[in-house]
């Protein structure tokens, strides 16, 4: 069983709050994590219709049956129970009473904000990080394999081929989750929309173009994008606002939370296809961005990442704002380091005043280096 880096933070928050909520994509390992972390807790799931009906029809009887040290999985399926649990935990005045998990952020957070404000520690669990896979000895040896397989735990736990796993994941997501969130008349059109998003990985988001190509209105495209964000399928990287007297791009860039899922949507059927794929650089960039986001989430912190690009095309792929400092990353899929990789970083550092310790190139090679312009980091040692 793969030890998750988030486990330490889960335990820490369980000693401070009556509730801990772990949210994230479907099948990212939330249930496994909480069962492993709290083996002495009673586990129930609201995916079980009988349990869910019990909580809905007799909430006080439910609480009397499950008064303390309880894991409630898929809590978003019956969020009305949270207000009853809040009163119960206030009276008990204890920490670590309920550990909650939920897959659909869009259905869950409004209820959590309303009922559990100030009483819940909230954490996000994404699929495996490269660090976790390396510690468990299940990581892939090449960049292209890692991009193709992605990071969903079940692929590694059950040795499932990505070509078998991801189409079923997409089907389950569309047929179950989307129908629960929003009425969409033509599900095939929505799947087409997700595939079009995959074709725009690492690119500036053009909602009008996306809507036009899909044959939907721009407001519908915006609504669907928001839904994909809330359900941890895509995330948008916002542009940095520091202009240094330059005109800046104000449009976000689009990424997927998992490159394996993106590869499936792009109809890539083997890792050997990635080497010559027109989006290889963008898929690599997506993987690196995800790894840095996972690192922050696994510490229990909210990632603060942006990118910088001016109207003349000068760009920094990723800026991390952390502890009142800014760290800049250039991301290159090439396996051979080239000093020109620092060109955009050096341009930005002259404007920002950042020193070499705050600049790094992440590349597709295997050897870490330190040079006068900054650090060079291999993809699997971020």
N, C-alpha and C positions, 0 to 999 in steps of 0.2 A: 504494500500500500504506500502510495506516494505521500510524504509528509508535506503539508502545505505551509508556506511561509506565513500565511495570515493567522495561523493557529495561535501564536503567542499573543497577538493583539486581541483575538477573540477571548482568550482567557483573561487578559487584563481588563477588558471592558465588562466581563461578567462579574468582576469583583467591585465594579463601580456603579452599575445600573441594574435595575430589576429586569430590564429587557435588553437583549442584544438581537439586532436584526441583521441578517446577512442576505444581501440581494445580489443579483447578477444574472448572466445569461442562463437559459435552460441548459441543464446537463453540464454545468461548469464545475460540479463537485461539491455543492453546498451541503447536501444531505450527508454525504460521506464525511465531510469535514466536521460537522457538528456531532455526528455519532461517534467519531474517533476522539473528539475533544471532550465530550461529556458522556462517557460510557455508563454512568450511573443514573442518567436522566431517562425518564419515560419518553419514548418516541411515538408521536402520532402524526398523521398526515391528513390534511384536508382534501387530498386527492381521493381519500376514502369517503364515499358518499354517506355512509352511516355516521362517521365521525363528524363530517361537515353538517349534516342535518341535526345531529345532537347539539352542536355549538349554536346553530341558528335557532332551533326551536326551544331549547332549554339552556340558555347560557349560564344560569346560576347552578344548575345541575352539572353542567360541563365543568365549571370551575371547582365545584365540590369534588368531582371525580379526579380532576387534574389540578391540585392546588399549588404545587411547587415542583421545581426541578423537572420541567417539561420542555421537550423540543416539539414545536409545532411547525411542520413542513408545509410549504405551499399556502401560507397564511393568507395570501391575497384572494384565495377562493372564498373566504368568509371573513372579510375585514370587520364586520359588525361586532365580532367578539372582542375587539381590542378595547372598546370603551368599558366593557365589563371587567376585562382583565386589569385595566388601569385602576379602577376603584379597588379591586381586590389587592393589588400590589401596594397601593397607597396605604391601605389598612395594615398590611403585613410589614411594611417598611423594611424589606430585605433586598439584597442584591442577587442577581443571577437566578431569578425565579423562572423566567421563560426565555428560551432561545428560539427565535423566529427565523424562518427562511422564506424567500419569495422570489419568483422568477420574473414576474411582470411588474416592473417598476411603475408603470403608468397607472396600474390599478391599485397599487399598494401605498404609495407615498402620501397621497392626500389623507388617507385614513390614519396613517402613522403620525403625520404632522398634527392632525386634529386631536387624536386621542392620547398619544404617547410623548408629546413634546416635553423635553427635559428629563424623560425617564428612560430613554433608549439610546444605546450606542449603535450606530449604523456603520456597517462595513460592506465593501464590495468585493466579491470574489469572481475573478475572471478565469478562463481556462488556464492550464498549466503555463508557468513561465519557463523559459529555457533553463534558468537556475534550478528550478524544482526538478525538471526532467534530467538534468545532468547529475543532480544529487542522487536520483533514483536509478541512474544508468539506463534511461529509456530514450535519451535524446537521439536525434538523427545526426548523421555524420556530415552531411553536406547542407549547404544553404538551400538548394533547390528542394531537397527532401523535406526540410523543416517547413519551408513555405507551403509545400503541397500537402503535407500531413496535418498542418495546423496543430492545435494544442488541446483539443477537447479530450478530457480524461478517458471516456469510454473507448476511444480508438485504441489507446494504449493498454487499457485494462482488459479489454476483450479481443484485442488483436483484430480489429475490424478495418478493412480496406477503406480509405477515404471515399472511393467511388461507391461504396455501399452505405457508408455512414451519412455523408452530407446530404444527398438527395432525400433521404428519409427524414433527416433533421429539418430540412426546408419544408417538406410536406407536413410534418407535424406542427411546425411553427405556424404555417399559413392556415392549415385546416383547424387547429385548436386555438392557438393564442390570438390570431387576428380576428377570428369570428367572435371571440370573447370581448375584444376591445372595441371593434368598430365594424359596422355593417359595410362590407365591400361586395358589390354585386357581382363583379367579374374577377374571381380569384386569379385566373390565368393572366389577366392584365396586371394584377399586383405582382405576380411572380416575374413578369416581363420587366416591371419597374425595378425590382430588386436586382435583376441581371444587368440592367442598364446602369444602375449605381455601381456594380462591380466593375464595369468597364470604365468607370471614372475614378478609380482609386488613385489617391495622391494628387488629384487635379482640383483646380478651383471649381467650386460648386456653381453650376449654371442652371438654376431651377427652370428657367424658361426653355432652354434647350432640352432638358430632361423631360419636361412636360410635353413638349412638342413631339419628341421622338416616341414617347409612349402613347401619345394620343389622349392626354388628359389635360385638365386645366392646371394653371400654375398654383392656385390655392389647393387643389387636390394633391399636387406634387409636394407642397409644403406640409400638408397634413400627413401624408405617407412618410415623408422624411422624419417628421417628429415622432411618429409611431415607431419607426425603425430605430431611432435613437433611444427611445424610452425602453425598448425591448432588447437593448444591447446587441443589435445587429450591426449598426454603423455608429461612428462617432465623427463629429466635425471638429477640426482643429482651427481655432480662431486666429485671425491675423493679429500681430502685435500692434499696439497703438502708438508706440514711441516712434515719431516720424523723423527726428534729427533734421528737421527742415526739408524733408523729402516727401514727395507724394507717394502714398502707400496703397497697396492693394487692400481692399476692405472686405473681400469675399473669403469665406472659410474654405478649407480643403476637406475632402471626404475620404474617410478610411473605414475599413471593416474591423470589428473586434477580433476576427480570426481569419488568417490568410487561407487556411484550408477550406473554409466555407466560401471565401471569395473565389478560390480556384475552381470549386465545384460549379459556382454560378457562371464562371467564365468557360465552363465545359472543358477544363483541363483534366485529362484522364490519367496522367502519369507525371512523375517528377521530371522525367527526361524532356518533357515538352517545355518546361519553364525556362531552360537555358536560352532558348531562341524566341521566347514569347515577347511580344511587343510591350507587355506590361511588367516585365521582370524587374526592372528598376523600381517601379512603383510598388510592386508586391514586397520587395525587399525593404523598401522604406516603410511600408505599412507594418511589417513584422518588427522592425526596430522601434518604431513609435509605440507599438503595443507593449513591447518589453519594458520600455521606460515607464509607461503608464502602470503596468502590473507591479513594477517595483515600488511605486508610490502607494498604490492601493494595498499591497501586502504589508506595508508599514502602518496601515490605518490612516493614511494621509490622503487628502484630496489633490490629485495632480493639477498642476498649474502650468500647462504647456501652450505655447503659441508658435507661429512662424512669422518670419519677417520677409517682406518682398516690396521693393519700391517700383515705381512706374517704369524704370529703366531696366528691369529684369534682375537687379541685384537681389540675392535671396539667401536666407539662412533657413534650412529645413526645419529646425526645431529649436525653440528657446524654452528653457526651464526656469521659472521664477521660484526660487527656494530660499527661505530665510533671508530675504532682502538682497539676494544676489541673483545674477542671471548667468546661466550656463548655456552655451550655444553648441549645437551639433549639426554637422554636415553628414549626410547619409549617402554612401556610394556602394553600389552592389558589386563593383569590380573587386577581384581577389588580389590585385597588385596595387600597392599604394602609389599614388602620384601626388607630388607636392602641390599640384594645381588644385587638389581637393580642398585646400585651405583658402582658395581665392575669395569665395563669398564670405567666409568667416573673418578673413583679414579686413575686407572692406567694411563689414559691420563693426569690427572691433575698433577701427579708426574713428568711427562715429560715436561709438558707445564708451570708448575708453577701457574696454575689457582687456585683461591680460591673458597670456597664453594658458594659464591654469583654468580659465573659464571657456576654453575652446576645445572641441574634440571632433575628430572624424571617426565615424563608425563605418567600417567597410567589410567587404565580403571575404577578406583574408583571415588568417589564423594567428597572426603574430601582433602582439601589442608593441607600440613604439612611443617614444617621447621625442619630439623635435622642437625646434625653437618656436614654431608657430602654435604648438599645442600638443594634445595627446591623440594617439591613433589607437582605436579600440577595435578588436575583431568582433564580428557579429555575435559569436557565442560566448563572449566574456564581458558583456555590457555591465 
